């Protein structure tokens, strides 16, 4: 099953998990994790995971790893394709999680959450509507928890319309919700 199919099949699982309690990355629901402070940018490392393709889109996990004491993180990262000089290329990634409630993830040192970042094949758009351009990488920010971080990721994006999209962070390093 491709990443896109897994994301679609499991999209509702996040809402069910949220209704049953908070989520600790890799350990399941917990009842009293509110005493854990929010992550700070200095303690969260942003990297990419293994890319997969599906139906004209490449999905690249954006991985957020705790490098310090236990902390909480949640939300949808803002992602912008950039040049090597960190100037924007095209519109920012579209949030595909609008209407979904973010789960609060408590990370211990070395644990990760990830978000699926999708890059549509620019050749699927009419050239006159896309105006494709190569990007050096992406600028990633996750609320006040992480970033801005510049991650090397050579991709082609449309400059006249959104050809990238991003989803809520989920436990693990793949960006795919688990059941």
MDAnalysis code that builds the backbone (N, CA, C; Angstrom):
import MDAnalysis as mda
import numpy as np

u = mda.Universe.empty(537, n_residues=179, atom_resindex=np.repeat(np.arange(179), 3), trajectory=True)
u.add_TopologyAttr("name", ["N", "CA", "C"] * 179)
u.add_TopologyAttr("resid", np.arange(1, 180))
u.add_TopologyAttr("resname", ["UNK", "UNK", "UNK", "UNK", "UNK", "UNK", "UNK", "UNK", "UNK", "UNK", "UNK", "UNK", "UNK", "UNK", "UNK", "UNK", "UNK", "UNK", "UNK", "UNK", "UNK", "UNK", "UNK", "UNK", "UNK", "UNK", "UNK", "UNK", "UNK", "UNK", "UNK", "UNK", "UNK", "UNK", "UNK", "UNK", "UNK", "UNK", "UNK", "UNK", "UNK", "UNK", "UNK", "UNK", "UNK", "UNK", "UNK", "UNK", "UNK", "UNK", "UNK", "UNK", "UNK", "UNK", "UNK", "UNK", "UNK", "UNK", "UNK", "UNK", "UNK", "UNK", "UNK", "UNK", "UNK", "UNK", "UNK", "UNK", "UNK", "UNK", "UNK", "UNK", "UNK", "UNK", "UNK", "UNK", "UNK", "UNK", "UNK", "UNK", "UNK", "UNK", "UNK", "UNK", "UNK", "UNK", "UNK", "UNK", "UNK", "UNK", "UNK", "UNK", "UNK", "UNK", "UNK", "UNK", "UNK", "UNK", "UNK", "UNK", "UNK", "UNK", "UNK", "UNK", "UNK", "UNK", "UNK", "UNK", "UNK", "UNK", "UNK", "UNK", "UNK", "UNK", "UNK", "UNK", "UNK", "UNK", "UNK", "UNK", "UNK", "UNK", "UNK", "UNK", "UNK", "UNK", "UNK", "UNK", "UNK", "UNK", "UNK", "UNK", "UNK", "UNK", "UNK", "UNK", "UNK", "UNK", "UNK", "UNK", "UNK", "UNK", "UNK", "UNK", "UNK", "UNK", "UNK", "UNK", "UNK", "UNK", "UNK", "UNK", "UNK", "UNK", "UNK", "UNK", "UNK", "UNK", "UNK", "UNK", "UNK", "UNK", "UNK", "UNK", "UNK", "UNK", "UNK", "UNK", "UNK", "UNK", "UNK", "UNK", "UNK", "UNK", "UNK", "UNK", "UNK", "UNK", "UNK"])
u.atoms.positions = np.array([
    [0.854, -1.171, 0.000],
    [0.000, 0.000, 0.000],
    [0.900, 1.235, 0.000],
    [0.609, 2.210, -0.845],
    [1.416, 3.418, -0.944],
    [1.153, 4.344, 0.241],
    [2.045, 5.309, 0.422],
    [1.883, 6.279, 1.503],
    [0.563, 7.016, 1.350],
    [0.242, 7.422, 0.118],
    [-0.995, 8.174, -0.106],
    [-2.210, 7.357, 0.315],
    [-2.235, 6.062, -0.053],
    [-3.362, 5.210, 0.323],
    [-3.427, 5.004, 1.830],
    [-2.257, 4.814, 2.462],
    [-2.246, 4.651, 3.922],
    [-2.734, 5.915, 4.609],
    [-2.320, 7.084, 4.090],
    [-2.760, 8.343, 4.683],
    [-4.264, 8.497, 4.556],
    [-4.794, 8.173, 3.388],
    [-6.237, 8.301, 3.182],
    [-7.006, 7.317, 4.061],
    [-6.532, 6.072, 4.145],
    [-7.223, 5.049, 4.917],
    [-7.194, 5.330, 6.410],
    [-6.142, 5.988, 6.847],
    [-5.983, 6.198, 8.281],
    [-6.292, 7.619, 8.729],
    [-6.768, 8.462, 7.839],
    [-7.026, 9.866, 8.177],
    [-7.962, 9.998, 9.364],
    [-8.966, 9.138, 9.453],
    [-9.908, 9.203, 10.566],
    [-9.352, 8.646, 11.851],
    [-8.278, 7.866, 11.805],
    [-7.728, 7.256, 13.011],
    [-7.236, 8.305, 14.002],
    [-6.719, 9.439, 13.496],
    [-6.230, 10.492, 14.388],
    [-7.343, 11.075, 15.232],
    [-8.520, 11.245, 14.638],
    [-9.654, 11.779, 15.389],
    [-10.085, 10.823, 16.483],
    [-10.077, 9.511, 16.190],
    [-10.446, 8.505, 17.185],
    [-9.436, 8.499, 18.327],
    [-8.142, 8.561, 17.988],
    [-7.115, 8.562, 19.024],
    [-7.218, 9.808, 19.892],
    [-7.526, 10.943, 19.278],
    [-7.644, 12.182, 20.028],
    [-8.804, 12.114, 21.014],
    [-9.878, 11.461, 20.613],
    [-11.046, 11.358, 21.488],
    [-10.786, 10.464, 22.690],
    [-9.787, 9.574, 22.594],
    [-9.533, 8.637, 23.682],
    [-8.418, 9.084, 24.619],
    [-7.675, 10.126, 24.297],
    [-6.633, 10.589, 25.201],
    [-5.435, 11.138, 24.459],
    [-4.447, 11.562, 25.200],
    [-3.233, 12.110, 24.615],
    [-2.341, 10.992, 24.128],
    [-1.441, 11.308, 23.216],
    [-0.576, 10.301, 22.633],
    [0.877, 10.606, 22.987],
    [1.597, 9.586, 23.427],
    [3.028, 9.690, 23.645],
    [3.671, 8.926, 22.505],
    [4.569, 9.563, 21.781],
    [5.167, 8.924, 20.615],
    [5.755, 7.571, 20.986],
    [5.266, 6.554, 20.331],
    [5.805, 5.219, 20.511],
    [5.314, 4.487, 21.740],
    [4.488, 5.099, 22.600],
    [4.095, 4.406, 23.819],
    [2.600, 4.329, 24.040],
    [1.771, 5.005, 23.237],
    [0.322, 4.925, 23.389],
    [-0.233, 6.025, 24.268],
    [-1.538, 5.958, 24.582],
    [-2.194, 7.012, 25.350],
    [-1.661, 7.141, 26.778],
    [-1.657, 8.368, 27.265],
    [-1.308, 8.640, 28.659],
    [-2.329, 9.625, 29.202],
    [-2.489, 9.632, 30.510],
    [-3.516, 10.476, 31.104],
    [-3.006, 11.828, 31.576],
    [-1.825, 11.896, 32.143],
    [-1.400, 13.139, 32.780],
    [-0.080, 13.649, 32.231],
    [-0.027, 13.943, 30.931],
    [1.220, 14.422, 30.356],
    [1.241, 15.940, 30.220],
    [0.259, 16.631, 30.775],
    [0.195, 18.079, 30.621],
    [1.308, 18.796, 31.379],
    [1.968, 18.124, 32.330],
    [3.053, 18.752, 33.065],
    [4.332, 18.816, 32.232],
    [4.382, 18.117, 31.115],
    [5.551, 18.119, 30.252],
    [5.557, 19.426, 29.462],
    [6.677, 20.164, 29.486],
    [6.716, 21.448, 28.766],
    [6.719, 21.250, 27.252],
    [6.354, 22.294, 26.553],
    [6.405, 22.274, 25.093],
    [7.853, 22.224, 24.622],
    [8.073, 21.598, 23.481],
    [9.408, 21.550, 22.893],
    [9.840, 22.963, 22.501],
    [11.146, 23.170, 22.482],
    [11.734, 24.432, 22.053],
    [12.561, 24.184, 20.795],
    [12.673, 25.164, 19.919],
    [13.420, 24.960, 18.671],
    [14.838, 24.433, 18.877],
    [15.515, 24.854, 19.932],
    [16.894, 24.424, 20.154],
    [17.007, 22.932, 20.460],
    [15.914, 22.300, 20.890],
    [16.001, 20.883, 21.235],
    [15.392, 19.955, 20.185],
    [14.850, 20.508, 19.106],
    [14.214, 19.687, 18.079],
    [15.022, 19.774, 16.786],
    [15.435, 18.616, 16.301],
    [16.176, 18.532, 15.035],
    [15.188, 18.166, 13.931],
    [15.269, 18.860, 12.803],
    [14.390, 18.602, 11.665],
    [15.211, 17.961, 10.547],
    [14.757, 16.790, 10.081],
    [15.414, 16.077, 8.985],
    [14.334, 15.531, 8.046],
    [14.761, 14.855, 6.996],
    [13.819, 14.184, 6.109],
    [13.987, 12.685, 6.264],
    [12.903, 11.973, 5.991],
    [12.928, 10.513, 6.013],
    [12.991, 9.977, 4.595],
    [12.657, 8.713, 4.441],
    [12.703, 8.034, 3.153],
    [11.480, 8.420, 2.314],
    [11.734, 8.915, 1.113],
    [10.663, 9.347, 0.219],
    [9.991, 8.149, -0.445],
    [8.687, 8.304, -0.712],
    [7.907, 7.314, -1.455],
    [7.055, 8.059, -2.463],
    [6.746, 7.403, -3.572],
    [5.918, 8.022, -4.596],
    [4.558, 7.372, -4.694],
    [3.562, 8.167, -5.075],
    [2.203, 7.649, -5.274],
    [1.426, 8.603, -6.157],
    [0.877, 8.081, -7.248],
    [-0.036, 8.829, -8.111],
    [0.440, 10.237, -8.467],
    [1.682, 10.375, -8.920],
    [2.178, 11.670, -9.356],
    [2.659, 12.585, -8.251],
    [2.764, 12.057, -7.032],
    [3.234, 12.847, -5.892],
    [4.327, 12.075, -5.164],
    [5.379, 12.773, -4.785],
    [6.426, 12.193, -3.945],
    [6.144, 12.647, -2.523],
    [6.101, 11.702, -1.589],
    [5.896, 12.017, -0.173],
    [7.225, 11.871, 0.560],
    [7.621, 12.943, 1.236],
    [8.860, 12.965, 1.997],
    [8.498, 13.238, 3.454],
    [8.813, 12.309, 4.368],
    [8.530, 12.589, 5.774],
    [9.440, 13.706, 6.289],
    [8.860, 14.687, 6.953],
    [9.631, 15.703, 7.673],
    [9.663, 15.221, 9.112],
    [10.855, 14.899, 9.607],
    [11.017, 14.230, 10.895],
    [11.497, 15.238, 11.942],
    [10.799, 15.273, 13.087],
    [11.124, 16.159, 14.205],
    [11.580, 15.278, 15.363],
    [12.867, 15.370, 15.732],
    [13.445, 14.499, 16.757],
    [13.870, 15.318, 17.966],
    [13.464, 14.846, 19.147],
    [13.821, 15.500, 20.404],
    [15.278, 15.194, 20.739],
    [16.073, 16.239, 20.980],
    [17.480, 16.089, 21.357],
    [17.720, 16.464, 22.808],
    [16.652, 16.709, 23.578],
    [16.824, 17.153, 24.957],
    [15.904, 16.410, 25.903],
    [15.450, 17.130, 26.913],
    [14.548, 16.554, 27.908],
    [13.176, 16.327, 27.277],
    [12.342, 15.541, 27.951],
    [10.995, 15.258, 27.448],
    [10.259, 16.569, 27.177],
    [9.525, 16.583, 26.068],
    [8.778, 17.778, 25.695],
    [7.590, 17.390, 24.835],
    [6.644, 18.316, 24.714],
    [5.426, 18.073, 23.934],
    [5.454, 18.869, 22.636],
    [4.860, 18.271, 21.600],
    [4.845, 18.877, 20.270],
    [3.559, 18.463, 19.566],
    [3.025, 19.316, 18.700],
    [1.806, 18.994, 17.947],
    [1.650, 19.966, 16.804],
    [0.751, 19.648, 15.896],
    [0.387, 20.583, 14.843],
    [0.774, 20.157, 13.446],
    [0.670, 21.121, 12.539],
    [1.021, 20.952, 11.135],
    [2.167, 21.912, 10.839],
    [3.267, 21.408, 10.318],
    [4.368, 22.325, 10.015],
    [4.029, 23.238, 8.842],
    [4.609, 24.431, 8.858],
    [4.541, 25.284, 7.674],
    [5.813, 24.984, 6.888],
    [5.644, 24.779, 5.592],
    [6.760, 24.374, 4.733],
    [6.770, 25.261, 3.497],
    [7.944, 25.754, 3.160],
    [8.113, 26.627, 2.004],
    [9.342, 26.166, 1.222],
    [9.187, 25.888, -0.075],
    [10.338, 25.589, -0.920],
    [11.195, 26.850, -1.018],
    [12.536, 26.669, -1.008],
    [13.448, 27.820, -1.025],
    [14.638, 27.564, -1.945],
    [15.298, 28.659, -2.308],
    [16.551, 28.598, -3.059],
    [17.688, 28.332, -2.076],
    [18.907, 28.162, -2.595],
    [20.080, 27.975, -1.734],
    [20.319, 29.196, -0.846],
    [19.848, 30.365, -1.284],
    [19.966, 31.591, -0.485],
    [18.774, 31.759, 0.460],
    [17.945, 30.723, 0.562],
    [16.773, 30.678, 1.457],
    [15.665, 31.643, 1.057],
    [15.590, 31.972, -0.236],
    [14.486, 32.794, -0.746],
    [13.349, 31.871, -1.185],
    [12.094, 32.258, -0.946],
    [10.952, 31.411, -1.307],
    [10.884, 31.100, -2.806],
    [10.433, 29.891, -3.101],
    [10.173, 29.462, -4.475],
    [8.724, 28.988, -4.505],
    [7.868, 29.720, -5.170],
    [6.459, 29.344, -5.260],
    [5.713, 29.548, -3.953],
    [4.432, 29.153, -3.933],
    [3.614, 29.308, -2.730],
    [4.014, 28.304, -1.644],
    [3.679, 28.592, -0.391],
    [3.953, 27.625, 0.680],
    [3.092, 26.376, 0.505],
    [3.492, 25.308, 1.189],
    [2.745, 24.046, 1.130],
    [1.343, 24.243, 1.693],
    [0.391, 23.608, 1.050],
    [-1.010, 23.648, 1.464],
    [-1.220, 22.675, 2.639],
    [-1.972, 23.099, 3.640],
    [-2.272, 22.275, 4.806],
    [-3.416, 21.328, 4.454],
    [-3.129, 20.024, 4.366],
    [-4.153, 19.028, 4.059],
    [-4.891, 18.543, 5.305],
    [-4.582, 19.086, 6.475],
    [-5.189, 18.621, 7.725],
    [-6.223, 19.584, 8.285],
    [-6.662, 20.538, 7.484],
    [-7.652, 21.501, 7.959],
    [-8.896, 20.747, 8.414],
    [-9.379, 21.084, 9.610],
    [-10.544, 20.423, 10.179],
    [-10.205, 19.252, 11.083],
    [-8.967, 18.786, 11.059],
    [-8.549, 17.691, 11.940],
    [-7.936, 18.274, 13.211],
    [-8.185, 17.621, 14.327],
    [-7.624, 18.072, 15.605],
    [-6.222, 17.496, 15.794],
    [-5.251, 18.333, 16.118],
    [-3.905, 17.806, 16.348],
    [-3.819, 17.063, 17.683],
    [-3.079, 15.972, 17.698],
    [-2.806, 15.242, 18.935],
    [-1.535, 15.819, 19.545],
    [-1.492, 15.872, 20.856],
    [-0.303, 16.329, 21.580],
    [0.604, 15.124, 21.780],
    [1.832, 15.210, 21.273],
    [2.794, 14.108, 21.359],
    [3.866, 14.472, 22.366],
    [4.112, 13.600, 23.317],
    [5.191, 13.801, 24.282],
    [6.376, 12.984, 23.809],
    [7.493, 13.667, 23.567],
    [8.708, 13.008, 23.089],
    [9.743, 12.943, 24.182],
    [10.405, 11.817, 24.270],
    [11.585, 11.684, 25.123],
    [12.803, 11.823, 24.222],
    [13.972, 12.031, 24.802],
    [15.204, 12.186, 24.022],
    [15.315, 11.055, 22.996],
    [15.534, 11.440, 21.732],
    [15.711, 10.475, 20.657],
    [14.422, 10.047, 19.967],
    [13.264, 10.367, 20.518],
    [12.002, 10.002, 19.875],
    [11.620, 11.043, 18.830],
    [10.817, 10.594, 17.861],
    [10.454, 11.453, 16.738],
    [8.965, 11.418, 16.429],
    [8.510, 12.501, 15.820],
    [7.226, 12.561, 15.133],
    [7.550, 13.004, 13.719],
    [6.616, 12.775, 12.796],
    [6.877, 13.167, 11.413],
    [5.587, 13.636, 10.753],
    [5.763, 14.417, 9.717],
    [4.657, 14.931, 8.918],
    [4.897, 14.532, 7.469],
    [3.846, 14.100, 6.788],
    [3.961, 13.769, 5.370],
    [3.956, 15.064, 4.553],
    [5.037, 15.303, 3.825],
    [5.166, 16.458, 2.935],
    [5.076, 15.938, 1.506],
    [4.066, 16.370, 0.769],
    [3.862, 15.898, -0.595],
    [4.276, 16.928, -1.619],
    [4.979, 16.459, -2.647],
    [5.413, 17.312, -3.748],
    [4.835, 16.719, -5.030],
    [3.874, 17.415, -5.628],
    [3.252, 16.941, -6.865],
    [4.235, 17.063, -8.021],
    [4.190, 16.122, -8.933],
    [5.011, 16.145, -10.136],
    [4.588, 17.350, -10.973],
    [5.503, 18.302, -11.166],
    [5.146, 19.527, -11.891],
    [4.799, 19.252, -13.354],
    [5.267, 18.141, -13.903],
    [4.926, 17.777, -15.274],
    [3.453, 17.429, -15.444],
    [2.734, 17.231, -14.341],
    [1.302, 16.937, -14.403],
    [0.458, 18.195, -14.597],
    [1.070, 19.358, -14.477],
    [0.369, 20.632, -14.642],
    [0.700, 21.218, -16.010],
    [-0.228, 21.935, -16.629],
    [0.122, 22.652, -17.862],
    [1.233, 23.668, -17.563],
    [2.242, 23.700, -18.393],
    [3.404, 24.571, -18.162],
    [3.004, 26.026, -17.943],
    [2.016, 26.502, -18.690],
    [1.593, 27.901, -18.575],
    [0.921, 28.196, -17.234],
    [0.403, 27.163, -16.565],
    [-0.258, 27.365, -15.274],
    [0.653, 27.067, -14.093],
    [1.727, 26.339, -14.339],
    [2.612, 25.914, -13.244],
    [3.845, 26.801, -13.091],
    [4.539, 27.056, -14.194],
    [5.816, 27.777, -14.161],
    [6.783, 27.087, -13.197],
    [7.147, 25.855, -13.504],
    [7.996, 25.024, -12.639],
    [9.380, 25.626, -12.436],
    [9.884, 25.419, -11.240],
    [11.227, 25.890, -10.890],
    [11.834, 24.938, -9.868],
    [13.129, 24.709, -9.977],
    [13.837, 23.845, -9.030],
    [14.069, 24.609, -7.723],
    [13.922, 23.901, -6.620],
    [14.203, 24.468, -5.301],
    [15.396, 23.731, -4.705],
    [16.177, 24.410, -3.914],
    [17.326, 23.823, -3.221],
    [16.871, 22.947, -2.057],
    [15.824, 23.396, -1.390],
    [15.343, 22.689, -0.207],
    [14.070, 23.319, 0.303],
    [13.796, 23.107, 1.586],
    [12.588, 23.648, 2.209],
    [12.906, 24.291, 3.555],
    [12.123, 25.318, 3.865],
    [12.162, 25.940, 5.193],
    [10.992, 25.334, 5.957],
    [11.273, 24.811, 7.151],
    [10.263, 24.127, 7.947],
    [10.151, 24.792, 9.306],
    [8.917, 25.026, 9.715],
    [8.640, 25.560, 11.056],
    [7.434, 24.802, 11.588],
    [7.476, 24.424, 12.861],
    [6.332, 23.773, 13.500],
    [5.973, 24.596, 14.727],
    [5.052, 25.532, 14.535],
    [4.624, 26.416, 15.623],
    [5.822, 27.032, 16.315],
    [5.788, 27.056, 17.642],
    [6.926, 27.563, 18.419],
    [7.849, 26.427, 18.840],
    [7.613, 25.213, 18.322],
    [8.364, 24.032, 18.738],
    [9.641, 23.797, 17.945],
    [9.610, 24.065, 16.648],
    [10.746, 23.715, 15.795],
    [10.892, 24.716, 14.660],
    [12.147, 25.052, 14.376],
    [12.460, 25.886, 13.227],
    [12.531, 27.359, 13.565],
    [12.753, 28.162, 12.554],
    [12.812, 27.692, 11.184],
    [14.085, 26.874, 10.932],
    [13.903, 25.780, 10.234],
    [15.021, 24.915, 9.856],
    [15.044, 24.833, 8.335],
    [16.228, 24.874, 7.770],
    [16.388, 24.738, 6.328],
    [16.928, 23.350, 6.059],
    [16.169, 22.578, 5.287],
    [16.507, 21.186, 5.022],
    [16.741, 21.025, 3.523],
    [17.869, 20.449, 3.164],
    [18.199, 20.220, 1.749],
    [17.245, 19.183, 1.174],
    [16.525, 19.557, 0.122],
    [15.579, 18.666, -0.531],
    [15.338, 19.214, -1.931],
    [16.099, 18.725, -2.906],
    [15.994, 19.222, -4.274],
    [14.681, 18.741, -4.884],
    [13.777, 19.675, -5.144],
    [12.476, 19.359, -5.727],
    [12.132, 20.410, -6.776],
    [11.207, 20.052, -7.648],
    [10.661, 20.997, -8.617],
    [9.259, 21.350, -8.146],
    [8.957, 22.647, -8.079],
    [7.641, 23.102, -7.613],
    [7.064, 24.107, -8.594],
    [5.751, 24.208, -8.593],
    [5.092, 25.242, -9.382],
    [5.273, 26.574, -8.660],
    [5.469, 27.643, -9.428],
    [5.618, 28.953, -8.801],
    [4.339, 29.773, -8.863],
    [3.374, 29.343, -9.692],
    [2.144, 30.121, -9.825],
    [0.936, 29.478, -9.143],
    [1.118, 28.292, -8.587],
    [0.061, 27.637, -7.810],
    [0.699, 26.630, -6.860],
    [-0.015, 26.287, -5.798],
    [0.511, 25.349, -4.801],
    [0.630, 23.958, -5.410],
    [1.829, 23.397, -5.355],
    [2.051, 22.023, -5.824],
    [2.637, 21.170, -4.706],
    [2.662, 21.723, -3.488],
    [3.132, 20.982, -2.320],
    [2.053, 21.024, -1.245],
    [2.062, 20.019, -0.382],
    [1.099, 19.973, 0.712],
    [1.707, 19.232, 1.894],
    [1.125, 19.437, 3.067],
    [1.685, 18.900, 4.307],
    [0.550, 18.490, 5.238],
    [0.844, 17.565, 6.170],
    [-0.178, 17.058, 7.083],
    [0.285, 17.138, 8.535],
    [-0.652, 16.859, 9.454],
    [-0.366, 16.839, 10.895],
    [0.796, 15.915, 11.221],
    [1.549, 16.245, 12.279],
    [2.587, 15.330, 12.747],
    [1.926, 14.129, 13.409],
    [2.557, 12.971, 13.214],
    [2.105, 11.714, 13.807],
    [3.319, 11.013, 14.409],
    [3.117, 10.078, 15.337],
    [4.261, 9.370, 15.932],
    [5.096, 8.641, 14.878],
    [6.383, 8.531, 15.142],
    [7.277, 7.789, 14.263],
    [8.003, 8.669, 13.284],
    [8.663, 8.019, 12.301],
    [9.509, 8.709, 11.347],
    [9.003, 8.666, 9.916],
    [7.771, 8.153, 9.695],
    [7.286, 8.006, 8.332],
    [6.281, 9.070, 7.909],
    [5.609, 9.724, 8.844],
    [4.573, 10.679, 8.522],
    [3.242, 10.013, 8.240],
    [3.200, 8.689, 8.356],
    [1.973, 7.926, 8.098],
    [1.331, 7.553, 9.430],
    [0.058, 7.894, 9.608],
    [-0.620, 7.520, 10.860],
    [-0.648, 6.004, 11.028],
    [-0.468, 5.546, 12.249],
    [-0.572, 4.119, 12.533],
    [-1.930, 3.851, 13.145],
    [-2.386, 2.634, 13.015],
    [-3.725, 2.317, 13.538],
    [-3.694, 1.978, 15.005],
])
